Amino acid sequence: MTSSEQEIPSAVAPASSGLSTHARHGVALGLFSAVAYSAANLALRGLSGRHADLAFAIWVTAMKALPTVVLACALLIRRKTGGQPLYPSRRVIPALIFAGVIMQFGGNLGFQLALGHIGLAISVPLVFAFIICAGVVLGRTFLGDGVTQRTVVSICVMALSIVLLSYAATLTDSPETEVSTAAPRIVWLGVLMAVISGTSYGINGVVIRRVARQTLPVESMLLIYSSTGVICLSLLGANMMGRDRLLAIRADEWQMMLWAGTFNAIAFFCITHSLKRLNITQVNVINATQNAMCAVGAVMLFSEPASLPMVSGVLLSMVGLFILDRK
């Protein structure tokens, strides 16, 4: 991206006099995104053990992207009606498509596969550990994002929270890790998929922040990212699943896919707007509160035991969020 590309006024940071309000909006959007992503993850939890094979995981990932396509199209229609350009700069579209493939196959599909092997409570902390690490390194290298002392302390506290929540997940043999005998659990593969997923999300966070801040409106990026997932993954998944298996998907499974996709669309919309207001590391740390939210959700919705490490991890997530530098 060159300096000659015209910036969109809505994506330009406001003057310093409005910085605190701008930052508060970014924090609020980041938290709302974390809530929506947590809801999507809890829906995906119920799907991960139904048909534990690659074909079904690909199909679920494709269907999860479908509501985002619908949301993006609706927003683009509104933007077009208002006389605003949909793609002021087309030079970044090929790069966005490539980044979208990385996010869909590496991030979303990797996360879905990790769920089937190591469960939600371990997958989410592992993914966010690598999202934060990738965000710090890439944000500083490619975006010039500074990392303040308060942010470093917040990252350390959140990292300890991630360790505690991961340990808490190993204390019980929860139903979320029970999968069909057709594809037995392979822990190392689940860990590898979580690492790939977190790194892919971290890379795309940097891409989204840079493009949203300078080149394209959020709605246009959402359409590229989501349609890439729907087209590529649905064609592959349908071919692998076959007509009979697709017709055999139960109504409650379609419903869970719909809920996961709807919450994912809301979360994606919020986090892209949050990335316009805060730097990549701040957004990643805020979004890492999903670890605590998913742990609480597992206790409240699935009657999983509330152990001391889990409670401690949740509390530390709150502390890490409070410490985070918002300027």
C-alpha positions as CSV (number, residue, x, y, z in Angstrom):
1,M,0.0,0.0,0.0
2,T,1.5,3.3,-1.1
3,S,1.2,6.8,0.4
4,S,-0.4,8.0,-2.8
5,E,-3.6,6.0,-2.1
6,Q,-6.4,8.2,-1.0
7,E,-7.6,7.8,2.5
8,I,-11.3,7.5,3.4
9,P,-12.3,10.1,5.9
10,S,-14.3,7.7,8.0
11,A,-11.2,5.5,8.5
12,V,-8.9,8.4,9.5
13,A,-8.1,8.7,13.1
14,P,-9.7,11.8,14.8
15,A,-7.9,14.7,16.2
16,S,-6.2,14.3,19.6
17,S,-9.0,16.2,21.3
18,G,-11.4,13.4,20.6
19,L,-9.0,10.6,21.2
20,S,-10.4,9.4,24.6
21,T,-13.9,9.1,23.2
22,H,-12.5,7.4,20.0
23,A,-10.6,4.9,22.2
24,R,-13.6,4.2,24.4
25,H,-15.6,3.4,21.3
26,G,-12.8,1.0,20.2
27,V,-12.8,-0.7,23.6
28,A,-16.6,-1.1,23.6
29,L,-16.6,-2.5,20.1
30,G,-13.8,-4.9,21.0
31,L,-15.7,-6.2,24.1
32,F,-18.9,-6.6,22.1
33,S,-16.9,-8.5,19.5
34,A,-15.5,-10.8,22.2
35,V,-19.0,-11.5,23.5
36,A,-20.3,-12.3,20.0
37,Y,-17.3,-14.5,19.2
38,S,-17.8,-16.3,22.5
39,A,-21.4,-17.0,21.6
40,A,-20.3,-18.3,18.2
41,N,-17.7,-20.5,19.8
42,L,-20.2,-22.0,22.2
43,A,-22.4,-22.9,19.2
44,L,-19.4,-24.4,17.4
45,R,-18.7,-26.4,20.5
46,G,-21.9,-28.3,20.0
47,L,-21.0,-29.1,16.4
48,S,-17.4,-30.2,16.9
49,G,-18.3,-33.7,18.1
50,R,-21.2,-34.5,15.8
51,H,-19.3,-35.6,12.7
52,A,-15.7,-35.5,13.6
53,D,-14.1,-35.6,10.2
54,L,-12.5,-33.0,7.9
55,A,-15.4,-32.8,5.4
56,F,-17.9,-31.8,8.1
57,A,-15.5,-29.3,9.6
58,I,-15.0,-27.7,6.2
59,W,-18.8,-27.5,5.6
60,V,-19.4,-25.9,9.1
61,T,-16.7,-23.3,8.4
62,A,-18.3,-22.4,5.1
63,M,-21.8,-22.1,6.6
64,K,-20.3,-19.9,9.4
65,A,-19.2,-17.4,6.8
66,L,-22.6,-17.2,5.0
67,P,-24.3,-14.8,7.4
68,T,-21.3,-12.4,7.1
69,V,-21.9,-12.4,3.3
70,V,-25.5,-11.4,3.9
71,L,-24.6,-8.7,6.4
72,A,-21.9,-7.3,4.1
73,C,-24.2,-7.2,1.1
74,A,-26.9,-5.3,3.1
75,L,-24.3,-2.8,4.3
76,L,-22.9,-2.3,0.8
77,I,-26.4,-1.7,-0.6
78,R,-26.9,1.0,2.0
79,R,-23.6,2.5,1.2
80,K,-24.3,2.5,-2.5
81,T,-27.7,4.1,-2.0
82,G,-25.9,6.9,-0.1
83,G,-23.7,7.6,-3.1
84,Q,-20.5,6.3,-1.4
85,P,-17.9,4.3,-3.3
86,L,-17.8,0.6,-2.6
87,Y,-14.2,0.0,-3.6
88,P,-12.3,3.4,-3.8
89,S,-9.1,1.4,-4.4
90,R,-9.1,-1.9,-6.2
91,R,-5.4,-2.5,-6.0
92,V,-5.6,-4.2,-2.6
93,I,-8.4,-6.6,-3.6
94,P,-6.1,-9.5,-4.8
95,A,-4.1,-9.2,-1.5
96,L,-7.4,-9.2,0.5
97,I,-8.5,-12.3,-1.3
98,F,-5.2,-14.0,-0.5
99,A,-5.5,-12.9,3.1
100,G,-9.1,-14.2,3.2
101,V,-8.0,-17.6,2.0
102,I,-5.4,-17.7,4.9
103,M,-8.1,-16.7,7.4
104,Q,-10.7,-19.1,6.2
105,F,-8.5,-22.2,5.8
106,G,-5.8,-21.4,8.4
107,G,-7.9,-19.4,11.0
108,N,-11.5,-20.6,10.8
109,L,-11.0,-24.2,9.6
110,G,-7.9,-24.6,11.8
111,F,-10.0,-23.5,14.8
112,Q,-12.9,-25.9,13.9
113,L,-10.4,-28.8,13.6
114,A,-8.8,-27.9,16.9
115,L,-12.2,-28.0,18.6
116,G,-12.6,-31.6,17.5
117,H,-9.3,-32.7,19.0
118,I,-8.7,-30.6,22.1
119,G,-12.0,-28.9,22.9
120,L,-13.2,-25.3,23.3
121,A,-11.6,-24.5,26.6
122,I,-8.1,-25.4,25.5
123,S,-8.4,-24.3,21.8
124,V,-9.5,-20.7,22.6
125,P,-6.6,-19.9,25.0
126,L,-4.1,-21.4,22.7
127,V,-5.4,-19.6,19.6
128,F,-5.3,-16.2,21.5
129,A,-1.8,-16.8,22.8
130,F,-0.6,-16.8,19.2
131,I,-3.0,-14.1,18.0
132,I,-1.4,-11.8,20.6
133,C,2.1,-12.8,19.8
134,A,1.6,-12.4,16.1
135,G,-0.2,-9.1,16.6
136,V,2.7,-7.6,18.7
137,V,5.4,-8.6,16.3
138,L,3.6,-7.8,13.0
139,G,1.8,-4.7,14.3
140,R,5.1,-3.2,15.4
141,T,6.9,-4.3,12.2
142,F,4.3,-3.3,9.5
143,L,2.1,-0.8,11.3
144,G,4.5,1.0,13.6
145,D,2.2,0.3,16.6
146,G,3.9,1.1,19.8
147,V,3.7,-1.2,22.9
148,T,3.6,0.8,26.1
149,Q,4.6,-0.6,29.5
150,R,1.0,-0.9,30.6
151,T,0.2,-2.9,27.5
152,V,3.2,-5.2,28.2
153,V,2.0,-5.8,31.8
154,S,-1.6,-6.4,30.4
155,I,-0.2,-9.0,28.0
156,C,1.7,-10.8,30.8
157,V,-1.4,-10.9,33.0
158,M,-3.5,-12.1,30.1
159,A,-0.8,-14.8,29.3
160,L,-1.0,-16.0,32.9
161,S,-4.8,-16.1,32.6
162,I,-4.4,-18.2,29.4
163,V,-2.1,-20.7,31.2
164,L,-4.6,-21.0,34.1
165,L,-7.6,-21.5,31.8
166,S,-5.8,-24.0,29.7
167,Y,-4.8,-26.0,32.8
168,A,-8.3,-25.8,34.2
169,A,-9.5,-27.4,31.0
170,T,-7.3,-30.4,31.5
171,L,-8.6,-31.1,35.0
172,T,-11.9,-32.6,33.7
173,D,-12.8,-34.9,30.9
174,S,-15.5,-32.6,29.6
175,P,-18.1,-33.6,26.9
176,E,-16.7,-31.1,24.5
177,T,-13.7,-33.3,23.8
178,E,-15.8,-36.4,23.1
179,V,-15.9,-37.1,19.4
180,S,-17.0,-40.0,17.3
181,T,-14.8,-43.1,17.0
182,A,-14.5,-42.3,13.2
183,A,-11.9,-39.7,14.0
184,P,-10.3,-40.2,17.4
185,R,-8.7,-37.3,19.3
186,I,-5.1,-36.5,18.4
187,V,-3.9,-33.9,20.9
188,W,-0.8,-32.9,19.1
189,L,-2.8,-32.3,15.9
190,G,-5.3,-30.2,17.8
191,V,-2.5,-28.1,19.3
192,L,-0.9,-27.6,15.8
193,M,-4.3,-26.5,14.3
194,A,-4.8,-24.0,17.2
195,V,-1.3,-22.6,16.6
196,I,-2.0,-22.3,12.8
197,S,-5.4,-20.7,13.6
198,G,-4.0,-18.1,16.0
199,T,-1.1,-17.2,13.7
200,S,-3.5,-16.8,10.7
201,Y,-5.9,-14.6,12.7
202,G,-3.0,-12.5,13.9
203,I,-1.8,-12.0,10.3
204,N,-5.3,-11.0,9.2
205,G,-5.7,-8.6,12.1
206,V,-2.8,-6.6,10.8
207,V,-4.1,-6.7,7.2
208,I,-7.6,-5.5,8.3
209,R,-6.2,-2.7,10.4
210,R,-4.0,-1.4,7.7
211,V,-6.6,-1.6,4.9
212,A,-9.5,-0.4,7.0
213,R,-7.5,2.6,8.2
214,Q,-6.4,3.8,4.8
215,T,-8.1,2.2,1.8
216,L,-11.4,0.3,2.0
217,P,-14.6,0.6,4.0
218,V,-15.3,-2.2,6.4
219,E,-18.3,-3.5,4.5
220,S,-16.2,-4.1,1.3
221,M,-13.6,-6.0,3.3
222,L,-16.3,-8.1,5.0
223,L,-17.7,-9.1,1.6
224,I,-14.3,-10.2,0.2
225,Y,-13.3,-12.2,3.3
226,S,-16.7,-13.9,3.8
227,S,-17.4,-14.7,0.1
228,T,-13.9,-16.2,-0.2
229,G,-14.8,-18.6,2.6
230,V,-18.3,-19.4,1.3
231,I,-17.2,-20.1,-2.3
232,C,-13.9,-22.0,-1.6
233,L,-15.0,-24.0,1.5
234,S,-18.6,-24.8,0.4
235,L,-17.4,-26.2,-2.9
236,L,-14.7,-28.3,-1.3
237,G,-16.9,-29.4,1.6
238,A,-19.9,-30.3,-0.6
239,N,-17.7,-32.4,-2.8
240,M,-16.2,-34.2,0.1
241,M,-19.4,-34.7,2.0
242,G,-21.6,-35.8,-0.9
243,R,-25.3,-35.3,-1.5
244,D,-26.5,-38.0,0.9
245,R,-24.5,-36.7,3.9
246,L,-25.6,-33.1,3.2
247,L,-29.2,-34.2,3.2
248,A,-28.6,-36.1,6.4
249,I,-27.6,-33.0,8.4
250,R,-30.2,-32.6,11.1
251,A,-32.3,-29.4,11.7
252,D,-30.6,-28.7,15.1
253,E,-27.2,-28.8,13.4
254,W,-28.3,-26.3,10.7
255,Q,-29.6,-24.2,13.6
256,M,-26.3,-24.2,15.4
257,M,-24.5,-23.3,12.2
258,L,-26.9,-20.4,11.7
259,W,-26.3,-19.1,15.3
260,A,-22.5,-19.5,15.0
261,G,-22.5,-17.7,11.6
262,T,-24.8,-14.9,12.9
263,F,-22.7,-14.2,16.0
264,N,-19.5,-14.5,13.9
265,A,-20.8,-11.9,11.5
266,I,-21.6,-9.4,14.3
267,A,-18.3,-10.0,15.9
268,F,-16.3,-9.6,12.6
269,F,-18.1,-6.3,11.9
270,C,-17.3,-5.0,15.5
271,I,-13.7,-6.1,15.5
272,T,-12.9,-4.5,12.1
273,H,-14.3,-1.2,13.4
274,S,-12.4,-1.6,16.7
275,L,-9.2,-2.1,14.7
276,K,-9.8,1.4,13.2
277,R,-9.7,3.0,16.6
278,L,-7.1,1.0,18.6
279,N,-3.8,-0.6,17.7
280,I,-3.6,-4.3,16.9
281,T,-2.2,-5.4,20.3
282,Q,-4.8,-3.6,22.3
283,V,-7.7,-5.1,20.2
284,N,-6.2,-8.6,20.6
285,V,-5.8,-8.3,24.3
286,I,-9.4,-7.0,24.6
287,N,-10.7,-9.8,22.4
288,A,-8.7,-12.4,24.5
289,T,-11.4,-11.9,27.2
290,Q,-13.2,-14.6,25.1
291,N,-11.1,-17.1,27.2
292,A,-12.9,-16.1,30.3
293,M,-16.3,-15.7,28.6
294,C,-16.1,-19.2,27.1
295,A,-15.0,-20.7,30.5
296,V,-18.0,-19.0,32.2
297,G,-20.3,-20.1,29.4
298,A,-19.1,-23.7,29.7
299,V,-20.0,-23.7,33.4
300,M,-23.4,-22.0,33.0
301,L,-24.6,-23.7,29.8
302,F,-22.9,-27.1,30.0
303,S,-22.6,-27.6,33.7
304,E,-18.8,-27.9,33.7
305,P,-17.1,-27.6,37.1
306,A,-15.8,-24.2,38.2
307,S,-12.3,-25.0,39.4
308,L,-9.9,-22.7,41.2
309,P,-7.6,-22.3,38.2
310,M,-10.6,-21.4,36.0
311,V,-11.9,-18.8,38.4
312,S,-8.4,-17.4,38.8
313,G,-8.0,-17.3,35.0
314,V,-11.3,-15.4,34.6
315,L,-10.4,-12.9,37.3
316,L,-6.9,-12.3,35.8
317,S,-8.5,-11.7,32.4
318,M,-10.5,-8.9,34.0
319,V,-7.4,-7.5,35.6
320,G,-5.5,-7.6,32.3
321,L,-8.3,-5.8,30.5
322,F,-8.3,-3.1,33.3
323,I,-4.6,-2.6,33.1
324,L,-4.5,-2.3,29.3
325,D,-3.4,1.1,28.0
326,R,-6.3,2.6,25.9
327,K,-4.5,5.5,24.4
